[in-house]
Structure formats: C-alpha cells, structure tokens
C-alpha cells in the first residue's frame, strides 16, 4: 500500500516553538517544531477525543526528592485544552498515564519543505 505525503509548509514557516494544524482526508494533524526537530501528531486526544494539538505547548514539573517545584522540558509538552492531560510531543506518550499515546505520523523534511507521511 503506497503512502501519501502531505505538504505542510516550508521549514522557515514553522519556527522553533510553533505549530501548524493541517487537514487531510477528514482529519487534522498538528505539526510542531520542538527545538529544531519536527513532529506530527493526530489532533485527537486519546483521553476524550478533544482537539489535542490546539492546547498549549508548555513544560511540566520534574520529579524531585525534595519539597520543591522544578519546572522543565519547556516547549516539549502539549497539554490538551479539554482536560489538561499532558503529552510528550516527541513521542505522543501521556505523562500521567503512559498507556495513552497520541497517534504520531512520520515527518520528512526535503528541500526545505515539511511533509507528513500518511
């Protein structure tokens, strides 16, 4: 079965820390630039089917053995706008419950253009 490539944008149109949401075949996909690496996730939260990719791009609290709050991973976490579930943009894994994963798509950057493999 042949895979289709969906053109997203030119690489310079997706600066570090930004996202672009594109439609293809009745679904929407969020494409993210995380510290210079490009990732694509289905815009459907596996928790309750909310528009995951429209939520804030953030960091999260890091584990510590002391009574302190340490914020880290800035720009690497996507928080679902519906219920606040946090997902790693790089892997799609839910931080609160790793049994849940956002669907990921392969990304190809070729001649300064970003494509998502469908």
Buried (B, 14 or more C-beta within 10 A) or exposed (E): EEEEEBEBEEBEEBEEEEBBBBEBEEEBBBBBBBEEEBBBBBBBBBBEEBBBBBBEBBBBEEEEEEEEEEEEBEBBBBBBBBEEBBBBBBBBBBBEEEEBBBBBBEBEEEEEBBBBEB
